[in-house]
């Protein structure tokens, strides 16, 4: 029994460190993106200041203001789109991580229940059958809930993709995505 608890505790500690590594990887990606955006903003500001110094008449000043606002909005939209994509990637990675660990824990629990039921005393067949039926019903309900959750997430993604199609197009240099360290 102690070996089983020790194994579960070690697995939990390892899972916590894996999740922490995944989270740190996301922080690194967002930090890199923020630094890249700061560089882009600095370059943009320098170009805008240079342009302001070259303005000679009011019409050119208005045109310059319009183009600078347009450039700034596109840069910010590109940054926001990249942040959104990074967070979607992180969410998918986190969900896959959690799902994998949940599946393992679920299988372990089902095995423990099955092992305990196989050691039930004679005359408890009715109770064993009832517990097995309850476990089976719970497993089916869990599978259905997961299927519905995935379908809901897919529908939400489709809606966001359609919304994104209609959003203004913008491009920003995005940092190269690094894989989480294992």
Buried (B, 14 or more C-beta within 10 A) or exposed (E): EEEEEEEEEEBEEEBEEBBEBBBEBBEBBBEBBEEBBEEBBEEBEEEBEEBEEEBEEEEEEEEBBEEBEEBBEBBBBBBEBBBEBBEEEBEEBBEEBEEEBEEEBEEBEBEEBEEEBEEEEEEEEEEBEEBEEEBEEEEEEEEEEEEEEEEEEEEEEEEEEEEEEEEEEBEBEBBEEEEBEE
